[in-house]
């Protein structure tokens, strides 16, 4: 495997992992706040539904990772990153 390909893939997956972690953490934190302060309204109802359906959210996240991998592979090839010459240090 070429080092550039590995670096590109790792950067994309790391970025997506951070974004997903922030999303899930934000949903959890807001859910705790909503429960503690007994918040109501349309937004809080949607938030409660999201926390009640974390299994479905997990499947969506897995799908996002698959799509991100596919898009990453297409962009990698389309931009010609395989053609970048890498010098190896001895």
Secondary structure, DSSP 4 states (H G I P E B T S, - for coil): --HHHHHHHHHHHHHHHHHHHHHHHHHHHHHHHHHHHT--SHHHHHHHHHHHTHHHHHHHHHHHHHHHHHHHHHHHHHTTGGG---PPP-
